[in-house]
Structures are given as structure tokens and as C-alpha cells.
Amino acid sequence: MIDWSSNQTRLAFQEIQSYTEMYGRGSRVVRWAYAYRRLRNRVYYGLQQQWAGFLSRPKLDPGKLHVLLHLRGGLGDACALWVVIRALRKQLPNAVFYYYTDSPNAMRLLVVPDAQNMILPPGRIPYRRAYDMACELCLSFKTVYVKQARIAELAPQFMSTLQTSLKRQQELSFFLSDNYLLDDALGRFLYRQQAGRLEALHYLSALDFDPQETDTLPAKITGKEISRYGLKAPYITVHSGINASFDIGMKIPLKCWPTPAWSAFLELFKKRFPHIQIVQVGGKNSPRLDKADICLLGETPIEDVPAILQHARLHIDGESGLVQLTRWLNTKSVVLFGPTAPCLFSLAKNINLSEPVCGHCMWLSGPVWHTQCALGHPACLNITQITPQTVLEAVSKELQ
């Protein structure tokens, strides 16, 4: 746990801020660039919200609290953030929650829509001022709009948590003023502190939750009919680690175990467990593993994935959104870590394999960290050091 009020932590934040301002000290152009970005953000997002209000101002029941949550990132982010949302729901049990995500399919795997849970359609930015509270969540927790009088009236038990949260957000306003730019810096800070990815959300939201919390999704989500895929128990699922929406072009993401290593592992697995079916899941952009018994790449609607994973004896994967999804299933994952750090993303319920040859370079160079090693290596040395035999031994302990 990070001591957020310690002198060491406060100095670490000052250090990060000084890095972003360093080149501006002797350059008027750089200072103007930062000022332009701040102005552009205020104008752009202000106009965006005015346009959203002009297009759609939902009429909401004044007798209930209405909470808008913008979950930034992909499926893995949404699954991790579900811990925070559950804690917020406990504090506001009678509120109606509206979910808007950067990954349109994510919430459909976590939420059964009902009178208290609304999944907003993708693409159309919601008008924040129509709601009693609006928050953005990713690595940080940012309250972008709140009607404190309404919350004091309808949920007075939440006011203490809200006031603490707003105070803490003000303390870290440097990060939150432009979280689209500075979430990477916050991520690197958490990594240097060897903290989990929910640590900043825990502090900023002032909510009480266990960062390692797990549970099982509702049967309406996990109980989909999947017999048409020809799966035969017992089976394991394997996934290359590539996000289905990731445009890899001619490059393989650094977090992916090389295809030859997958082939060697699957061959060893078949010899050790000939009675267990191997099922490959993922999007069309994943490399096809010829040793898999059933290949479902691009063949399954996203709504069927939780049911497929739920009945697997194990799920084997790089650090990915599907691993985070298994957090909310009975299935345990064997996770191969490369450029992403186990301290940030590992779950206690899983088997987490890591060979930190050169540290972890996530967020060092913006989005290119996915495909370009910061040290110039053609592949991530961390993940290439994980051998097929190592994975087989880890898997065997769980299956025997």
C-alpha cells in the first residue's frame, strides 16, 4: 500500500511534474505548447459537452440518484474497474448507474441491464450535467461533475466518502487535469512503487474494496449455450494475448508469447494430457496455433466468451483482457508476463509467470510500447525467457 501523504510520495509527484515542465523552463515555445493543450482541452471538451447537451438531454427520475461512469480503455480495464464499481454500488445501492465505455462490448460481459444498470450506446458522448455524478475511470478516478446537494439529500451516507474523494482528487490535480496525457506517468509511478493498478483508484475514490476481489458473473452471462462449438470436457483455452481490436499490422505485440513457443508447449501438453481438448480463443488478428484441437478465432460473438472460459479447466494467456475477465469466472488463468508488470496486473487467484530480464517498459514511450522494445530488441526478453517446459510444469500442477 502506498502512503499517499508521505514526504517521499509527495516528492515523487514533484519529480514527475518537473519532468513534464523541464524543457519548458528555457523554451517559450514549449510553454506555449502546454498552454495550448490546456486551452484546447477546455474548449474541445466544453464544446463536446454543449453539443451532447444539444443532441440529447435525457429526462431522468428526480426521485433517484443517477451516476454516469465513463470507463476508459478496453475489456481488461473494464473488468479490473468492475471492482471499483461494485464498491461504489454498495455505497449507492438505490442509484441508477449508466455505463459508457471506450470498448462497446466490455460492459455487455459484466452487466445484465436492468432498472439500475444502463449500458449507454457507443459513439454518442453522454451529457454529464444530466446526471447527479459523472466520473472517469482508468488508472485514476476523476469526478468530472457532481451535484452535492442532490447527493446530500438522497444519499447522505455517501457524503463523507465523496468529500474525501474530492479532496484527494484536488491533491493530485496535476495528474487529473489531463489524465489522457498523464495516466502513463501515473502508471509508471505505480510501477516504481510496486503497487497494483487499482491503488490510485482506491485512494482517489476513497472507496473501500479489495483490489484482489473475485466473484462469478450472473448465470445470464455465463450460462450461454455453447454446444455448437464442439467443445468436449475437459478442455483448456489458450489465447495469444492480442486484444481483438488491436491493429497489429506487420508487428506482433511485445506482450505475446512467440508462436514457435506456443507450438512447442501445445505439443508437450498433448503428450502429457492427451484427453484434454485444446481450444484457441481470440479475435481474427491472433496468430493461428496449428496444434490447437479447436480454433475459434473470430468465430464467437463476444457474448459467448464468458461461457466458454467459465467451463475451461484452465485459461493460458499473455497478460490480456480475457485474463481480467476470468477474474469474474470460476476459471483460473496461467498468465505469461512480458512488458507489463505482475505487480500491477497479476491476480492472486492465477498462476503468474514472469522472467524480468530487463524490467517492464509499459508506458515508457506512449502507445508504441506495444510493438517497439524500449531497448531495441526485436522481441520482449521477459516473455521469450518463459520456456514451454516452464509453462507445462505450471499447468501440470493445476491439472493433476
Buried (B, 14 or more C-beta within 10 A) or exposed (E): EBEBEEEEBEEBBEEBBEEBEEEBEEEEEBBEEBEEEEEEBEEEBEEEBEEBBEEEEEEBEEEBBBBBBBBBBBBBBBBBBBBBBBBBBEBBEEBBBBBBBBBBBBBBBBBEEEEBBBBBEEEEBBBBBBBBBBBBBBBBBBBBBBBEEBBEEBBEEBEEBBEBBBEBBEBBEBBBEBBEBBBBBBBBBBBEBEBBBBBBBBBBBBBEBEBEBBEEBEEEBBEBEBEEBEBEEBBBBBBBBBBBBBEBEEEBBBBBBBBEBBBBBBEBBBEBBEEBBBBBBBBEBBBEBEBBBBBBBEBBEBEBBBBBBBBBBBBBBBBBBBBBBBBBBBBBBBBBBBBBBBBBBBBEBBBBBBBEEBBBBBBBEEEEBBBBBBEEBEBBBBBBBBBBEBBBEBBEEEEE
